[in-house]
Amino acid sequence: MQGKPDKVKKYQEKLNTINSSNDGFVLNGKTWIKQQQNMPHYATMVESMDENVGRVIETLKRLKLEENTIVVFTSDNGGMATNNRTDNIPTSNLPLKAGKGYLYEGGIRVSLVIKFGEKYNGQTCEIPVSGIDYYPTLLDLANIENSKAKDLEGLSLKSALENKILKDRPVFWHYQHYSGGLGGTPSGAVRLGDFKLIEFYEDMSVELYNIKKDISESQNLAKINPEKVEELKTLLHEWRKNVNAKMPYPNPYYSTPN
């Protein structure tokens, strides 16, 4: 956390005006989950990021390159909102659940803005997309033919940028390791339509959520909707097989702590 001192002071003063009735954390097992924004350095860095994205855009305009430049703003994962310590958790993702190192929405739902001159500027799309979509999108927007494009797993988002219907399809995640002190465990997930299934590789248990109705993933529907569980599990398992996804295996040297 390295915020500019003058901006840090501004956010520290703002924080001092907030009266909180709790310390801002809840404990889940050995993992603390942050419930509020209270780090001036982090807020400062977010503001600085915003300013510098603006500098990039203004420079493109000044050099008359804006109409011929594709700008993509995104992230690899959600904010770090959990840890086994409370002194270094920078952010809260509420109302999203958990954060970096998890396949809950707090870990995988991230910012995505694509700007290409004035033609592709201002449309919104709520259909889930994935990082694997960026490459075919850039090819499509740049009118670049690629003989291997038909074999890409991703989908061009050009139609969404033109405010046209983007076909729905399953989106997959595979996280086959632990997230260290953050508390995340090996797992996989699939999202199709409003539903998302998470499968936890330690015991192969599953959780099912209706993301549209339950953005905070507080109601596990796995027991009351076994048909949807089976549908999504089948999709997830077939996808893992098709892409030859590597699965975790037991550590023969591991012993349970006393």
C-alpha positions as CSV (number, residue, x, y, z in Angstrom):
1,M,0.0,0.0,0.0
2,Q,1.8,3.1,-1.3
3,G,-0.6,6.0,-1.7
4,K,0.4,9.6,-2.4
5,P,0.7,11.4,0.9
6,D,-1.6,14.3,0.1
7,K,-4.3,12.0,-1.0
8,V,-3.8,9.6,1.9
9,K,-4.4,12.6,4.2
10,K,-7.7,13.3,2.4
11,Y,-9.0,9.8,2.9
12,Q,-7.7,9.5,6.4
13,E,-9.7,12.7,7.3
14,K,-12.8,11.2,5.7
15,L,-12.3,7.9,7.6
16,N,-12.1,9.9,10.9
17,T,-15.6,11.2,10.3
18,I,-17.1,7.7,10.1
19,N,-18.5,6.1,13.2
20,S,-18.4,2.3,13.1
21,S,-20.1,0.0,15.6
22,N,-17.8,-2.9,14.8
23,D,-14.1,-3.6,13.9
24,G,-15.0,-4.4,10.3
25,F,-14.3,-8.1,10.2
26,V,-16.1,-11.4,10.6
27,L,-14.3,-14.7,11.3
28,N,-15.0,-17.8,9.2
29,G,-13.0,-20.7,10.6
30,K,-9.4,-19.3,10.6
31,T,-10.1,-16.7,7.9
32,W,-11.1,-13.0,8.6
33,I,-13.4,-11.4,6.0
34,K,-13.4,-7.7,5.7
35,Q,-16.8,-5.9,5.9
36,Q,-16.0,-2.3,5.3
37,Q,-13.6,0.0,3.4
38,N,-11.2,1.7,5.8
39,M,-7.7,1.8,4.3
40,P,-6.8,5.4,3.1
41,H,-3.8,4.1,1.2
42,Y,-5.9,1.7,-0.8
43,A,-8.5,4.4,-1.6
44,T,-5.7,6.7,-2.7
45,M,-4.3,4.1,-5.0
46,V,-7.7,3.6,-6.6
47,E,-8.0,7.3,-7.2
48,S,-4.5,7.4,-8.7
49,M,-5.4,4.5,-11.0
50,D,-8.5,6.5,-12.2
51,E,-6.4,9.6,-12.8
52,N,-3.8,7.7,-14.8
53,V,-6.4,5.9,-17.0
54,G,-7.6,9.4,-17.8
55,R,-4.1,10.5,-18.7
56,V,-3.8,7.6,-21.2
57,I,-7.1,8.5,-22.8
58,E,-6.3,12.2,-23.0
59,T,-2.9,11.3,-24.6
60,L,-4.6,9.2,-27.2
61,K,-6.9,12.1,-28.0
62,R,-4.0,14.6,-28.2
63,L,-2.0,12.3,-30.5
64,K,-5.2,11.7,-32.6
65,L,-5.0,7.9,-32.0
66,E,-8.2,7.5,-30.0
67,E,-10.3,6.4,-33.0
68,N,-7.8,3.7,-33.9
69,T,-6.9,2.3,-30.4
70,I,-8.7,-0.4,-28.5
71,V,-8.6,0.2,-24.7
72,V,-9.4,-2.6,-22.3
73,F,-9.6,-2.0,-18.6
74,T,-10.1,-5.1,-16.5
75,S,-8.6,-7.2,-13.6
76,D,-7.4,-10.8,-13.1
77,N,-9.4,-11.3,-9.9
78,G,-11.6,-9.6,-7.3
79,G,-10.1,-7.5,-4.5
80,M,-8.2,-9.2,-1.6
81,A,-10.9,-9.2,1.1
82,T,-9.8,-12.1,3.3
83,N,-6.8,-13.3,5.2
84,N,-5.7,-15.1,8.4
85,R,-4.6,-11.7,9.7
86,T,-6.6,-8.5,9.9
87,D,-3.8,-5.9,9.5
88,N,-3.2,-6.3,5.8
89,I,-6.6,-6.8,4.1
90,P,-7.0,-3.9,1.7
91,T,-10.6,-4.0,0.7
92,S,-14.1,-5.4,1.1
93,N,-16.1,-6.7,-1.9
94,L,-19.5,-6.5,-0.3
95,P,-22.2,-7.4,-1.3
96,L,-20.1,-9.9,-3.2
97,K,-18.9,-12.9,-1.3
98,A,-15.2,-13.4,-0.4
99,G,-12.5,-12.2,-2.8
100,K,-9.2,-13.0,-4.4
101,G,-8.4,-16.8,-4.3
102,Y,-12.1,-17.9,-4.3
103,L,-14.6,-18.8,-7.0
104,Y,-17.4,-16.9,-5.3
105,E,-18.4,-13.6,-7.0
106,G,-16.0,-11.6,-4.9
107,G,-13.1,-13.4,-6.5
108,I,-14.2,-13.7,-10.1
109,R,-16.6,-10.7,-10.9
110,V,-14.3,-7.9,-12.0
111,S,-14.4,-4.6,-13.9
112,L,-14.4,-4.8,-17.6
113,V,-14.6,-1.7,-19.9
114,I,-13.8,-1.8,-23.6
115,K,-13.5,1.4,-25.5
116,F,-12.8,1.7,-29.2
117,G,-13.1,5.3,-30.4
118,E,-16.6,6.7,-30.3
119,K,-18.4,3.9,-32.0
120,Y,-17.8,1.4,-29.2
121,N,-18.3,3.7,-26.2
122,G,-21.3,3.5,-23.8
123,Q,-23.0,0.2,-24.4
124,T,-23.5,-2.2,-21.4
125,C,-23.9,-6.0,-21.3
126,E,-24.9,-8.1,-18.3
127,I,-24.2,-11.5,-19.8
128,P,-21.1,-13.1,-18.1
129,V,-17.9,-13.0,-20.2
130,S,-14.4,-14.2,-19.5
131,G,-10.8,-13.3,-20.0
132,I,-10.6,-15.9,-22.8
133,D,-12.9,-13.6,-24.8
134,Y,-10.4,-10.8,-25.1
135,Y,-8.3,-12.3,-27.8
136,P,-11.1,-13.1,-30.3
137,T,-12.7,-9.7,-29.5
138,L,-9.5,-7.9,-30.4
139,L,-9.1,-9.9,-33.6
140,D,-12.7,-9.1,-34.5
141,L,-12.5,-5.4,-33.8
142,A,-9.3,-5.1,-35.7
143,N,-10.7,-7.1,-38.7
144,I,-7.9,-9.6,-38.5
145,E,-8.5,-13.0,-40.0
146,N,-7.1,-15.9,-38.1
147,S,-7.4,-19.4,-39.4
148,K,-7.2,-20.8,-35.9
149,A,-10.0,-18.5,-34.5
150,K,-12.6,-21.1,-34.9
151,D,-10.7,-23.3,-32.4
152,L,-10.6,-20.6,-29.7
153,E,-12.6,-21.3,-26.6
154,G,-13.4,-17.6,-26.2
155,L,-16.1,-15.6,-27.8
156,S,-15.9,-12.3,-29.6
157,L,-17.7,-9.6,-27.7
158,K,-18.1,-7.3,-30.7
159,S,-21.9,-7.9,-30.9
160,A,-22.2,-6.8,-27.2
161,L,-20.3,-3.7,-27.9
162,E,-22.7,-2.9,-30.7
163,N,-25.6,-3.4,-28.3
164,K,-26.7,-6.6,-30.0
165,I,-27.6,-9.9,-28.4
166,L,-24.6,-11.9,-27.1
167,K,-25.3,-15.6,-27.0
168,D,-25.3,-17.1,-23.6
169,R,-23.0,-20.1,-23.0
170,P,-21.4,-21.8,-20.0
171,V,-18.3,-20.0,-18.5
172,F,-15.8,-22.1,-16.6
173,W,-13.2,-21.6,-13.9
174,H,-10.5,-24.0,-12.6
175,Y,-8.6,-23.2,-9.4
176,Q,-6.6,-26.3,-8.5
177,H,-4.6,-25.0,-5.6
178,Y,-4.8,-23.2,-2.2
179,S,-4.8,-19.4,-1.9
180,G,-2.5,-19.5,1.1
181,G,-3.4,-17.2,4.0
182,L,-6.4,-16.0,2.1
183,G,-8.4,-19.2,2.9
184,G,-9.4,-20.3,-0.6
185,T,-9.3,-24.0,-1.4
186,P,-9.0,-26.0,-4.7
187,S,-12.2,-25.7,-6.6
188,G,-13.9,-25.4,-10.0
189,A,-17.0,-23.6,-11.2
190,V,-19.4,-23.2,-14.1
191,R,-21.8,-20.3,-14.7
192,L,-24.7,-20.8,-17.2
193,G,-27.5,-18.2,-17.3
194,D,-28.5,-17.2,-13.8
195,F,-27.0,-20.2,-12.0
196,K,-23.5,-20.9,-10.9
197,L,-22.2,-24.2,-9.5
198,I,-19.0,-24.4,-7.4
199,E,-17.3,-27.8,-6.8
200,F,-14.7,-28.1,-4.0
201,Y,-12.0,-30.5,-4.8
202,E,-11.1,-31.5,-1.3
203,D,-14.3,-33.5,-0.9
204,M,-16.1,-32.9,-4.2
205,S,-19.0,-31.2,-2.4
206,V,-21.0,-28.6,-4.4
207,E,-22.8,-25.4,-3.9
208,L,-25.4,-23.9,-6.2
209,Y,-26.5,-20.3,-6.4
210,N,-28.9,-18.2,-8.4
211,I,-26.6,-15.2,-9.0
212,K,-29.3,-13.0,-10.5
213,K,-31.5,-13.3,-7.3
214,D,-28.7,-13.9,-4.8
215,I,-25.7,-11.8,-5.7
216,S,-24.2,-12.3,-2.2
217,E,-24.4,-16.1,-2.6
218,S,-26.0,-16.6,0.8
219,Q,-28.5,-19.3,-0.2
220,N,-27.0,-22.6,-1.3
221,L,-29.6,-24.2,-3.6
222,A,-27.8,-27.6,-4.1
223,K,-30.2,-29.7,-2.0
224,I,-33.4,-28.2,-3.3
225,N,-32.4,-28.1,-7.0
226,P,-30.6,-31.4,-7.7
227,E,-31.6,-31.3,-11.4
228,K,-29.7,-28.1,-11.9
229,V,-26.7,-29.4,-9.9
230,E,-26.5,-32.5,-12.2
231,E,-26.8,-30.4,-15.3
232,L,-24.0,-28.0,-14.3
233,K,-21.8,-30.8,-12.8
234,T,-22.0,-32.6,-16.1
235,L,-20.9,-29.5,-18.0
236,L,-18.1,-28.8,-15.7
237,H,-16.7,-32.4,-15.7
238,E,-16.9,-32.6,-19.5
239,W,-15.1,-29.3,-19.9
240,R,-12.3,-30.4,-17.5
241,K,-11.9,-33.5,-19.6
242,N,-11.9,-31.7,-22.9
243,V,-9.2,-29.2,-21.8
244,N,-7.2,-31.8,-19.9
245,A,-7.4,-29.7,-16.7
246,K,-4.9,-30.8,-14.1
247,M,-6.5,-31.9,-10.8
248,P,-4.9,-31.7,-7.4
249,Y,-3.8,-34.9,-5.7
250,P,-3.2,-35.8,-2.0
251,N,0.1,-34.8,-0.4
252,P,1.5,-38.1,1.0
253,Y,3.6,-36.1,3.5
254,Y,0.7,-34.1,4.9
255,S,-0.3,-34.7,8.5
256,T,-3.3,-33.1,10.2
257,P,-2.2,-30.5,12.9
258,N,-3.0,-31.4,16.5
